[in-house]
Amino acid sequence: MATRGGERQPVERAVSAGGVVYRRAPSGLEVVICGRDSDGVWGLPKGTPAPGESLEQTAVREVTEETGLEVRIVDKIGVVEYWFARDGVRYHKWVHHYLLEAAGGDTAAHDHEYDRVEWRPLGAALKTLSFKNEVDIVLKARARLEGAAGRGPGPMRWWCAAASRSSAASVGPMPATSTAGALTRS
């Protein structure tokens, strides 16, 4: 357990899922980013699993709620791991990021979690995101999209569809591999 001023701080594990929503515009790839006016933070949509919900189901539900968009999973991008403290508790968090294709909806229909939800050209989104680990996730998404141009669905697309239907895909033990590092602003 961590200490703060000689006192032990409890440590809690946390997990969430979300990802990078994209569309192909005439000018190139665009992604959705979410912003809060109160602290100026811009990030990717994500949230906490409901009981019995798979990570894939969580990603789709949370992204739909936070962006107002209907999305479908294309691929898993990766996992980001970081620590933070709130209200005297230290959290060790894992965020599972998916590549999600927009299939409908409207960003004007987003929930209250963010003040602004915007489509941005990929380069502008990279410059606007507040945290380096999310920039890295968007760069991985771009690499997947550029590498997949002109190809059909890959094995990961099949796996995600199968896993979202499987009760075995519900939230379980923490991942063995991740993109480790502190949550840092870029």
Order of alpha helices (4+ residues) and beta strands (2+ residues): beta-beta-beta-beta-beta-beta-alpha-beta-beta-beta-alpha-alpha-alpha-beta
